[in-house]
């Protein structure tokens, strides 16, 4: 794709789903999101990111990600009205972005994820990882404050143990 086409296409892809969501038009949002998806799929089919070239996978990731971000902004703008229908369309239309993200991360992840990653920052990465997992569990599954206190305390103790375990001597 020529570089001179990238900016106008990006602006069009960003504006298409936002305007109908702003005026609360679900059929308009569906139509413009579909046009946005067709543009992203056209770029994806012409560039062929599955051929193995990481540069084309990243460029198609940009366009499919732009389509997904525009749909997500549309969902955000439709929050006061009825976001469920908008969100379902956004989830369905974000499948090409997830596929492209998988294509980009497939060659990168084996070199990044190793056992040594827990030793990054002298154990502070393992500490933060345990704290984040505890926070997600507490936020998603538990709503009562007095049940959260022992959960957060336990995960804090586990995080400190992980910090001391993965600390290099």
N, C-alpha and C positions, 0 to 999 in steps of 0.2 A: 504494500500500500504506500502511496506517495505521502510524504510528510505534509504536503499542503492540504491534503484531505483530512488529516487527523483532527485538527482543531474544530473545523466546522461540523464534522461528523460527531465529535465529542459533545459539542454544545447542543446539537439537535437531539442526540441520544439522552442527554441529561434533562432537557426541557420537556420532551414528549410526554412522559408519564406524570410529571409534576403538575402541569396546568389542570388536567381533568381532576386530579385528586384534590387540588386546591378549591375547585368549585363544586366538589362533591358529585361528580358524575362517574358512576361506576362503569357504565358501558363505554364512556370515553376513556377511562383509565384502562379498561380491558383492551380496547382497540389500540391505543397508543403504546401500551406495554407490549402488545403482540407485534406491532411494527418495530419497536425497539428490539425485541427478541429476534425478529427476522433479520434485522441489520446485523446484530451480533452473530447470529448463526451464519449469515452470508460471509462475514469476515472470517469466521472460524472454518468454514468449508473451503474458502479460497486459499487461506494460509496453511491449512493442514497441520495443526500442532501435534498430531499424533505420529507424524513422520519421524520424530526423534530430535528435531532441532529445538533447543531450549529457547532461542531467541524468538522464534515464531510462537512458541507456547506462551511466552511472556507477553508478546504483543496481543495475542488473542485473549489472554487473561485480562488485559487492560480493558478491552471492549466488552467482554462479558461481565467483568466487574463493574464497569460503568453502567451497564444496563441494570444490574442488580442494585447498585447504589441509588440509581434514579427511582427504581421501584420502591426501595426502602424509604426514601424521602417522601414519596407519594403516600406510603402507609402512614408515616409520621404526620403528614398534613391532613390525613383523613381520620386521625384518631378521635376527634370530637364527634364524628358522625357514626360510622359503623365500620371499624377497622378489620373485622374478621374476613369479609369478602376480599378486601384489598390485600390482606396478609396471605390468604390462600393463593391468590394469583402470584404474589411475589415469591412465595416459596416454590411454586411450580416453575416459574420462569427463572429461578436461580439455579436450576439443575445444570445448565451449561457452564456456569461459573464454577460450581463445585467440581465438575469434570475437568475443567481447565486447571483449577487449583491442584487437583490430583496429578495432572500431567506435569505441572511445574515442580511439585514437591517430590515426585517419585525419584528423580535422580539425586535430589539434594538431601533428603531425609536420612539415607543410610550413613552418610558422612557426618551428619550433625548428631544424630541420636546414637550415643555410645554409652558405655558405663561411666566414662570419665565426665559426662555432663553433670553428674551429681556432685562432683568435686569442684565445680566452677565457683569462684568467689570464696574459696576456703570453707565450703559447706553452706554458705548463705543461700545458694540456689535451692538446695534440698529443703532448707528451712522455709523459704518462701513458698515452695511447691506444696509442702504439707499444710502451711497456713491457708493457702488459696483453696486447696481441696476441702479443708474444714469449713471455710467460709461459704463455699458453694453448697456443701451438704447442709449447713445450718440455715442458709437463706432459702433453699429450695424446699427442704422437707420439714423443717420445724418452724413454728410460728410463735410459740409461747416463750416468753423471756426467761422464765425460771428453768426451762428445759435447755435453752441455749447456753446458759452460763456453764454448766458442767461440760457441754460439748465443746465450747470454745476453749475452756480451760484444758481439757484433755488434748485437743489438737495443738494448743500452745506447748504443752509438755512434750508431745510427740515431735513437734518441730524443733524444740531445743535438743531433744535426744538425737534427731537427725543431724542437726548442726554439729554436735559434738562427734558423732560417728563419722561424718564425712569430712571433718576438719583434718587437714594434712599436718603432720607433726614436724 
